[in-house]
Amino acid sequence: MFKIVPIAGAPACRREVEFSYEGNPGHFVAVAGSFNDWDPEVSRMQYDPARHCYLTRIELERGDYEYKFVIDGEWFLDESNPGFAANDFGTLNSILAVE
């Protein structure tokens, strides 16, 4: 799941996107996408025990992006996001539009 919020003091073209993934603690969870060259090491998510989920925040410019969650080395669609597109590997990527 993701939530887009304006960043105080930042140019109007940039937004902060909070990605969250519900899961139990003790796993490697990351978000990888066109915004970070599909590198799960760049946007590793941290477990928040108060919210019972993994979280990370990424500052992005307006535009369209594709992404997936990476959990313990396996790639997954964002099941809470109904937007998706086919990729070159014959699977699907979740879509994120930052306005």
C-alpha positions as a printed NumPy array, in Angstrom:
array([[  0.   ,   0.   ,   0.   ],
       [  1.157,   3.556,  -0.501],
       [  0.16 ,   7.019,   0.653],
       [  1.262,  10.248,  -1.085],
       [  1.722,  13.447,   0.915],
       [  3.169,  16.906,   0.102],
       [  6.58 ,  17.619,   1.611],
       [  6.711,  20.813,   3.669],
       [  9.137,  23.288,   2.134],
       [  9.83 ,  21.143,  -0.942],
       [  9.115,  22.217,  -4.531],
       [  5.531,  21.557,  -5.637],
       [  6.751,  18.911,  -8.088],
       [  7.959,  16.576,  -5.298],
       [  5.903,  14.346,  -3.014],
       [  6.695,  11.931,  -0.232],
       [  5.347,   8.439,  -0.811],
       [  4.95 ,   6.167,   2.189],
       [  4.964,   2.489,   1.278],
       [  3.657,  -0.036,   3.806],
       [  3.478,  -3.808,   3.785],
       [  1.611,  -5.815,   6.42 ],
       [  3.665,  -8.701,   7.714],
       [  5.304, -10.267,  10.723],
       [  8.665,  -8.985,  11.997],
       [ 11.908, -10.711,  11.097],
       [ 11.82 , -10.588,   7.302],
       [ 13.717,  -8.689,   4.638],
       [ 11.106,  -6.402,   3.069],
       [ 11.824,  -3.73 ,   0.47 ],
       [ 10.155,  -1.836,  -2.325],
       [ 11.872,  -1.837,  -5.709],
       [ 10.777,  -0.007,  -8.806],
       [ 11.486,   2.322, -11.665],
       [ 12.259,   5.043,  -9.088],
       [ 15.289,   3.179,  -7.678],
       [ 16.499,   1.124, -10.68 ],
       [ 14.681,  -1.941,  -9.311],
       [ 17.279,  -2.339,  -6.54 ],
       [ 15.691,  -3.74 ,  -3.33 ],
       [ 18.745,  -2.733,  -1.284],
       [ 18.037,   0.965,  -1.938],
       [ 14.583,   1.097,  -0.312],
       [ 14.595,  -1.454,   2.463],
       [ 11.55 ,  -1.22 ,   4.719],
       [ 11.666,  -1.18 ,   8.529],
       [  9.176,  -2.972,  10.754],
       [  6.965,  -0.658,  12.849],
       [  5.574,  -2.646,  15.806],
       [  2.988,   0.059,  16.59 ],
       [  1.435,  -0.26 ,  13.126],
       [  2.242,  -3.982,  12.643],
       [  3.75 ,  -3.387,   9.207],
       [  6.913,  -2.566,   7.308],
       [  7.359,   1.065,   6.247],
       [  9.572,   3.266,   4.113],
       [  9.215,   6.77 ,   2.715],
       [ 10.563,   7.851,  -0.651],
       [ 10.628,  11.366,  -2.094],
       [  9.524,  11.325,  -5.737],
       [  8.858,  13.836,  -8.47 ],
       [  5.485,  13.872, -10.188],
       [  5.142,  11.102, -12.725],
       [  4.214,   7.469, -13.235],
       [  6.244,   4.672, -11.672],
       [  6.144,   0.878, -11.531],
       [  7.119,  -1.107,  -8.438],
       [  6.968,  -4.396,  -6.533],
       [  7.548,  -5.468,  -2.957],
       [ 10.498,  -7.799,  -2.308],
       [ 10.022, -10.138,   0.653],
       [ 12.899, -12.453,   1.537],
       [ 14.109, -12.326,  -2.077],
       [ 10.726, -12.973,  -3.747],
       [  8.938, -10.281,  -5.777],
       [  5.237,  -9.492,  -5.162],
       [  2.58 ,  -7.124,  -6.488],
       [  1.052,  -4.622,  -4.077],
       [ -2.247,  -6.462,  -3.501],
       [ -3.886,  -3.305,  -2.117],
       [ -3.221,  -1.433,  -5.389],
       [ -5.613,  -2.279,  -8.261],
       [ -3.319,  -0.641, -10.842],
       [ -0.818,  -2.874, -12.63 ],
       [  1.022,  -3.259, -15.934],
       [  2.708,  -6.149, -17.733],
       [  6.498,  -6.225, -17.641],
       [  9.222,  -7.742, -19.858],
       [  9.393, -10.875, -17.667],
       [  5.817, -11.975, -18.354],
       [  4.588, -10.916, -14.92 ],
       [  2.954,  -7.759, -13.581],
       [  4.174,  -4.617, -11.806],
       [  2.108,  -2.349,  -9.575],
       [  1.622,   1.215, -10.839],
       [  2.036,   4.415,  -8.859],
       [  0.976,   7.847, -10.184],
       [  2.467,  10.768,  -8.272],
       [  0.583,  14.011,  -9.   ]])
